[in-house]
Amino acid sequence: MTTKQITTETPLLMAEKASRALMETFRAEDLPPVNAFHYHQGVYLYGVYRVYQATGNEEYFEYIKAYYDNLIDEEGNVCFDRDQLDSTMAGILLFPLYEKTKNPKYLIAAKRLRSALDTINRTTENGFWHKEKYPYQMWLDGLFMGGPFMLLYSQQFHEEELIQMVLLQEKLMRKHMTDETTGLLYHAWDEKRVQPWANRETGCSPEFWGRSVGWYGTALIDLLEILGDKKRGQEELIKSLQSFIPAIVQFQDEKTGLWYQIVDKGDRADNWLESSCSALFIYFISKAIKHGYVDDSYRAVVDKAYKGLLEYMVEEKETTLNLNGICIGTSAGVYDYYVERPTSTNDLHGMGAFILGSMAYYDLIK
């Protein structure tokens, strides 16, 4: 625990320490789950890439490159689970890798990931199933897992229809998963309403799970950044973000500045503060302030949240840190399922989220 004074450089320093914590523990080729082209590594390395952009330290780039080079051969072949959006998330770094190295294998691998999107099953409205083993289900996580990759791919290969496909996914999530009372979105939606957790009328899962809510907000801001000034119908994304952020903020914990595993039920004794969702909220709220989507009054929210993360969740060391309170990988379920999930220290979900949140906060206060 730390109560250190936060200076302008603190978040960058913390992002570097978090990056190094895993770099010193694992060779890039051994990042868990080993030999998997997957979002666990993708989200962590995405954070490390943001640190590389800010520092120019080639060691970070080489570490990222080593992970991808271990899984992609010189012909651009890459093995991944073709039935799920989680695999495509790791594809977002193929584009900066190609840009810097000009090695065509990265773009060939991107094409392989792109081809899998055509074979993922869909709902009747053309929404992606989250995975084949979750039939007719859309999960909030999926917008971040698939959306940024699809937009970056459309930029590289001028495939305009991918933009509309991404916007459709967000629209379907908003339509089916938004709770009118809180303004939050439920974790999952079952079109067939047959899952044990599904509401028989709406098809929604019953809870607002922190990290899934965080992935949704993270996706919104990343999609807006990638699209930039192009008018492609993303005005609806801006409206989604502007209504979503106040909904999140009302559930910020008064004492710590953090958020709970089940976002709207901080008053329950068995609910607990969770670090990865808190970091993702810092990420997209900081960026929304920076881009002018919300006003500067939200600065106090992220100031308090970042201070809370360092105070309650981070154990700082000389060159690295430990991040506690990270919910492990989680499916959709009911309240008891979520609050009984184990937490871990330095899990890639949380380290990636913490680095991203730190870098977004750094960019805001810089």
Buried (B, 14 or more C-beta within 10 A) or exposed (E): EBEEEBEEEBBBBBBBBBBBBBBEEBEBEEBBEEEBBBBBBBBBBBBBBBBBEBBEEEEBBEBBBEBBBBBBEEEBEBEBBBBBBBBBBBBBBBBBBBEEEEBEBBBBBBEBBBEBBEEBBEBEEEBBBBBEEBBBBBBBBBBBBBBBBBBBBBBBEEBEEBBEBBBBBBBBBBEBBBBEEBBBBBBBBBBEBEBEBBBEEBBBBBBBBBBBBBBBBBBBBBBBEBBEEEEBEBEEBBEBBEEBBEBBBEBBBEEBBBBBBBBBBBEEEEBBBBBBBBBBBBBBBBBBBBEEBBEEEBBEBBBBBBBBBBBBBBEBEEEBBBBBBBBEBBBBBEBEBBBEBEBBBBBBBBBBBBBBBBBBBBBBBE
